[in-house]
Structures are given as structure tokens and as C-alpha cells.
Amino acid sequence: MTRSVLRALGVCACLALLGLTTPTPYPLDGYDHTGIRRLRAYQMILNGEMPGNIPIRPGAKLAMDQIRLRMEGPSSRFDIGPDTPVDSALQAGIERIVGRRHPSYRVAILDITDPTSPRYAAVRADQGYIPGSVGKLLVMSGLFHQLRKLHPDDIAAREELLRNTQVVAGDFAMPNSHEVPVVAPDWSRVTHRSIRPDDVFSLWEWVDHMVSPSSNAAGSVVWREAMLMEEFGRSYPPTAEQARDFFRNTPKAELTERSIRVIEDPLIEAGIDPELLRIRTMFTRGASGVVPGRASHSTPRALVRWMLRVEQGRLVDRWSSQEMKRLMYYTRRRYRYAFSPELSEAAVYFKSGSLYRCQAEEGYTCGQYLGNVENLMHSVAIVESPAGTEHARVYLISMMSNVLKVNSAGEHAEIATQVERLIASHHSENP
């Protein structure tokens, strides 16, 4: 992002929304359903039919039909708020894990292993930060909300639109550094590279690029397409000229308001206060030059509520919630919170983000993930452990930190280890 975008976000220097690894959500058997070419290519690599190496942990091998929502039915009306009582054992455990660490840590956790009796705990969960790449989850729910508006009673039509709508990257995707998987037309190889302005992917692939390698280009493109869906309705997708005229002829202040509306309408509908969970600036200079942004903010409790609504099938609707959970499913190399070896057998639905900025300091070399003015690192996760088992332990967690001059990735992974042990200990004692 550029300096002007960072000012809109409340910062003014360097940005790193995710690491440069290429994590891979969505179950690998999903190609026939989605048309996401990467899924078939990675399955071919695993089968020895294409060169490459895809290291997959045991917990990352679930099939599509094994990913289910955990809080439907009577549990779908459960909610957490500032006055929600905490579970004393879980609260003591989280305070023990986080309490000796840097005071910038904010955590909210909800154990839904027993959906009829959720357990909540929190440490500074209503104190927030800029969401960084975690905000791409809100762009995803914004797009699915527009799909439902276009086809409220026709799931097949929504899937057809996602699978068959071919979208050109264009200027909204520039500049961009995150690499995405690009499959050769003859299915001979996968190349991981940065997105180019003339790249064309299906709408479903753009969402996958946004959530998996956390492509900033994809984040801006998906947000753009949600705005175009709102504008053109059943006439979506517009021609390139129609889309260009819309963005050129609509006053910038109105574009800003409309960009915010497509993100926040599904949150409001789900009972989530957008003032506590907002992303209001696009992810690339090309996009923010067309659609000016505003300041962004999020809190751990609000992010856990977003995941809770997914588990309840209440974020947009049940089909959308199911698809969004699949898109968050991690099926390749894990990092930060998800890196913990303790989670090897667990299914992890994950998004991470980071944001750093630097200033000159004698004797210190500032760099990526090592900001000396700001050094945010965020993790949100749904963990099901062991994956695919009838009695899996299930919890939702959102964690934020701002430890200056320290790459907190290892610390997040260590916290994940301790949280997993905490949850496992409780359920072994209370089967």
C-alpha cells in the first residue's frame, strides 16, 4: 500500500499484510464444485501427476462434506457481548497464557465443543487495532451478501456466477507483491507469481486468492466486484466500459460510501456493530486512487462474533457461511498461530494479518515484522481437534498483538500450543 492508503488506515509507513508463503485454504476435493484450478493442480501434485511438493498435515485432509457448521439449531441464537459471563477455568487459563506476555496482547476465545454450553474468555478483547489482512474476511462476506441479493432463492445461480464469471485484474490489482498460484493451460505445472493487470481468473478463484495467499490485488478486485454487483444487479457482470464509466462518473465521496456499505450491510444484518469491525480502505494504491478510504478498526471480540455467525449459518445465510468456512480451511504450509505442532492433527480455519511501520532509530535496523513504531500481528482461527472426529474439540479465537521490534510469529504459535493444551485438558477432565 502507498503512504496515502496507510494514512487512511492510521499508519504511514511499511505494510505487510501476510507472509510470503502460499497457504492454501479450501478442501482439495473442491475443484468440481468450484472450478478453482489450483485445487485440481495441487491434487495432481499429491498424486505424482505434476511436479511440485505440497506438504499437508494430517488435519488438513478433510473433504468438502466433512466441513460443517457447529452452532446451528438451538445454538444459533447464542451471542457474546461485553456482559457475557466468562468461564472461570477458561478465563484463568487464558490469563495465565497471555498475562506474562506483552500488554499489547488482546484475546477473545469461545469454546463451542458443546454447542449447547459455550465457554467464553477474554483479555482486553474490546481494545482493538487496525485489522490488516484479517479485514479480507469482511470483503468475503460482503461479496457473498451481494450474491444472495442477486439470487436470494437460487444457490445454483450463485455458484454458476462464482464459477463462470471471468474477471480481469485491471488497475485495481496494482501494485501487488503477494504471489498466487497460476496453473498452466495444459495442466503441466503451477507457477507462484504476482498478479498482473491482464490476469483473468474466475470470481471464485479471486476469492480464493484473497483468502489463501492473502493477495492484496485479489482483495481489491473482490471488493470492486461486490460494488459492481450492487450497482448492476442482475445485469452483472458489466462490460469493461460500463464498469469503467461507473467508477469514473460516480463522485468519489459516493464511491467511498458505497464501498463501505457493501462491506458493512451483512455485518449489520448479522447483529455485528461495524464500528467495532470495519475495513474501509482497499488494499492497493490502484484501488484506493479510485475509491478513497477511511480509517479501519477491529477488536478480538467482534472478530470472534464474525466467526460465531459463520458457525451458526447466520453470516448472510447458511450456504454462504458454509462456503466461507471452506474458503478459510488450511490445506498447505501453516504459519504463525496455525504453525503450532500441537495443531498438526487439527483442522484449522485461519486468517492472519500484520502491519508495521518504522522510523529512524540509532543502532536499530527496522524491517518487515520488526516495526519500531507499530508492529501489529493478528490471528483469527477456528480449530477443530482432532480433525474429522465425532467428538472433536472446537474453539474460535482472535488474537492481536503489537510488540515492537519483534517478529511475533513464533510467539503466536507458542500461544496456540498452550491454548490447545488448555482446551484439551478441560475436555479430558470433563468428557
N, C-alpha and C positions, 0 to 999 in steps of 0.2 A: 504494500500500500504506500501511497505517497504521503508526504508531510501534511497536505491538506486533509486527506482522509483521516490520518491519525489525530489531527486536531479535533475533528468532528467526534472521534471516539474518546477524546480526553487525553490523548498522548501526542508525542511529537517527534518520535524518532524511529526506532527499528522495530520490525514486527516479524514474529514467526508464529503462525497460527497452528502449525503442526510440524512434527519431524519430517525428514525427507525419506523415511521408509515408505513402503507402499502397502499398508494394511488393506485387508480385503473383507469387507462385510458381504452379506447375503449368502445363503446356503449354496454350495457349489452345484446342487442338482437343479438350480433355478433357471437354466438357460431356456428351456422350452416354454416356461411360464413368462419370462421377462424379455427374452431376446437380447439380454446383456451378453455380448460376445465374450467378454473376459471370463465369464463363468464356464463356458464350454472350453475355452482355451486352457484355463487352469486345470480343468478336469482331464484334458488331453495330456497335460504335463504330468499329472499324477499317474496317468495310465501308461506313461512312456511313449506317447504318440506325438509329442512335441518336445523340443529341447527346453530345459529350464529346471528350476528347483523351487518347489513350493513347500516350505516347512510348515506342517499343520499339527497343532497339538491335539490330543485326544478330545478335548472339549469343543473343538472347532469343527466336528464332523457330523453335526446334526443335519438331517434333511429338512426340506421345507415344512413337511407336515408334522415335524417334531417341535416346531417353534409355535408356542401357543400363548395366549394371554392368560394371566394368572389371577386377575381380580375381577372377573365378570360375575354376573348373577348378583346375589345379595351383597357382595363386597364392592359392587360398582359405585355405591354412594359414599363409601368411606372417603374421608379427606383429612388433610393435615393443615393446621394453621398455627398462628402464634401461641394459641392457648391449648394446643394439643398436649395432653399429658405425655411425658416421656416414660419409657420403660426403665425402671431403676437399674436393672442389671446391664442392659444395653448402654444406658447413659454412663454408668460408671466405667464400662469398658472403653467406650469411645473417648471419654475424658482422660483415661489412663494412656491411651494410644496417642492422642493429639496433645494432651496437656503439657507434656515435656518438650514439645516442639515449638517452632517459631510462632509467635502470637498472631501472625497473619493467617494462619490456617482457619478455614471455615468449613464445616462439615455438616451435612444432614444425611441420615440413613434411615431407611424404612425396611424392616424385615417382614416380608409377606409370605414366609414359608407356610404359615397357617393363614390363609386369606380371610378367615373369619375373625382372626385376632392379631392384626398387625402390631408390630412393636416399633416405636419411633424413638430416635435420639438425635441430639443436635448440639453443636458447639459453634456459637456465633453464626448461626445459619441464616439470620436475616441481615447480616452485613455482607455486602456484595462487592463485585468488581466488574470490569468490562468483560463480557463473555468470550471474546475472541472467537475461535473456530467452533466453540460449542454452540454459538448462535446459528450455525448452519442447520442445526436440528429444527430451529424455528422456521427457517426458509423451507425446509422439507414439509413441515406441517402446513405452511402457507400454500404450497403447491397442491397438496392433497385436498385442502379445503376448496381450492378453485376447481379441481377435478370433480368434487362432489357437487358443486354448484352447477357445473355444466351438465352432469349426468347423475342427478340425485338418486335415481332408481335403476341405474344400468351399470353394474360393475364391469360387465364385459366391454362396454364402450369406454370406460376409464382405462382399462387395461390395454385396449386397442390403441388409444391415444398415446399412452406411455410407450408402447412397444413400437409403433409405426410412425410416429411423428419424428421426422428428421430435422435437427436443429443445427444451424451453423453457429460457430462460436462468435465471430464478429468482434467488434471493438470492445464490447463489454468484457471480454475474456482477457484483455491486456492491461498491464503486463502480468505475467504469471510465471512462477518458478516451480510450483509443485508438479511432479511428474505423475502421469496417469498411464494405465496400461492401454496400448493400442495394438489390436490384433491385425496381423497381415491378412489381406483379402483372400489369400489361398490357404489360410489357417496353418501356416508353416511356422510361425513364431509370434511371440509377444514382445513388443518394444515398450519400454517405460520412458516416456519423454514429456516435456512440457507441451501444453496445448498451444496450437497455432490458430490464428484468426480464421483460416479456411477449414478447420476441422469440423467434421459433421458427425454427430452421434445421435442416437435416439434419445428421446426425453428421459426414458428410464436409465439409459447409460449416463446421461448428465447428472441425474440424482445420485447414481452410484459413484461417479467421480467426485461429487461434492462431499459425500459422507465417508467414502473409503480412504483415498489418499488426501482427503480434505482440500481438494483443489479450489483455490480462490477463484480461478476462472469459472469453474463449474458453479460455485456458489453464486456468482453474479449472473451467470446465464440462467440458472434455475429461477432466481428471483425475477429476472426480466420476463421469463416465460409466464410466471404467475401473474405479473402485471398485465401481460398481453391477453391472458385468458380472461381476466376481469374485464378488460376493455372490449374484446371482440366476441366474448361469449361463444355461442355455438358456431360462429364463423372462424374460431381459432382452428388451425394456425393461420395468421395473416400472411400475405405476401411480404417479401423483404421490403418493398416500397411502402406498404401500409404500415408496417412496424416502424420504419424509419420516420414516416410522417407523424405517427403518433408521438414519438419521443421528441421530434423536432418542433412540433406545433403546440404541444401541451406546455403551459407555463411551468417553470422548474419548481416553483413552490407547490403546485398541484401534483407534480410527479412525486415530490417528497412525501406528501400526504398519502398518495395512493400506494407508494411503496411500503409505507408503514402500515396502512390499512390491511394489505393482503397478508402481512405477517401477523398482525395482532387480532384480526377478526376471529380466527379459530381459537386463540387463547381466551378471548373474552367469552366465546361460546362455551368453552370448557370450564369456565369459572376461575381462570387464572388472571390475576391482575397484571396487565402488560407493563405497568410502571416498575414491577419487580422482575420482569423478564422481558427485556427488549433488545433487539438488534435493529439499528436504524441507519446504518451506513453500509453500503455494499462493499465488496471485498477487493475490488480492483480500481485503479485510477480511471480506466476507461469507462467503467460503470458509474463511479461517483462523479465524474465530469458531466455526465448526462443527468443523473438523478442525485442531487445534493443530499447529504446525510445529516444526521443529528447524533447526539450522544447516546451510547448504549450502556446497558447495565444488567446485571443478573445477580441472583442470590442462590445459595445452595438449596434452600427450602423450595423456592419456586421451580428450580430445575428438577428436584425430586417429584414435585407435583406434576410437572410435564410428563415424566416417565410413568408416574402413577396413572395418569389419564390414558396413556398408551396401554398399560396393563389392564385397565378397566374397559378398553374398547371405546372410550369416550373422547379421544382426540380425533376430531372430525367425525368418524364413525368407526364401526368395528373393522371393516375391510381396510380402511386407511391405517388404523392402529396396527393391525397385523402386518401390513406391508412395511410400515415404518420400523417396526421391531425387527423384521427380517433384514432391512437395509442396515441396521445397526449391528447385526451379528458378525462377530470377528472370526474370519476363517483363514488368516495367514499370520505373519510375524507380529507378535504383540509387543507393546512398549508402554512406558510409563505405568500407570496403575495396572493395566492388563498384563504387564510383563511378569508379574509375580509368579514364581514357580508353583506356589500354592494353588494357583488357579489353572494349572495345566489340565485338570480333569473337568473344569467348569466351562459352561457356555457363558461367554461374555459378550454383552451388547454394549458398545462403548463409543464414546466420543471424547476427544481431548482438544485442548487449545492452549496456546501460550502467547504471551505478548511481552516484549521487553523494550526498554529504552535506556539510553546511555547518555552520560555527559563526561567531559574530560575529567580525569582524576589522576593525580600524580601517583605513579607506581602501580597503577591498575590498568589492565587491558580489557576493555569491555567487549562483549561479543554475544552471539546468539545464545539465548537461555541464560545469560550471565549479566543481565542489566544491573546497573548500579543506581538507577533512579526508579525503575519499575521492572519487575521480573515475574510476571504472572504465569501461573501454570494451573490449569483446570482439568479435572477428570469427572466425567459422569458415566455411570455404568449400572447395568442390570446384570447381576451374577446369579447363575443357576448352577448349583454344585451338589453332586456330580451331574454332568450334562446328561440329559435323556433318561434320567431315572425317575421312577414313580414318586419317590419321596425326596426330591432334590431340595436343598436349602436355597431360598431365593431372597435376595435383598436388592434394594435400589440405593445408590449412593451418589452424592455430589460432593466434590471436594475442590476447594480453591486455596491457593497459596500465593504469597508474594515475598519470597525470601531473596533478598538482593544478593547478587554476585555468586549465586549457587544454582547449578542445574538441578532442579528438584525432581527430575525423572526417577532417580533411584529411590528418593525418599517416598515418592508416591507409591512405588512398587513395594517398598517395605511396609508402608501403611496397609496396602492391600493384603499382604501376607498376614499381618496381625488382625485385621478385620475378619478375614476368612477364618482364622483360628478362633476368634471370639464367637462368631456365628456358629461354627461347628461345635464348639464347646457347649454352648447353650443347648443346642438340639440333641447332643449326645446325652446330656443330663436330663433333658425334657423331651423324650422321643414321642 
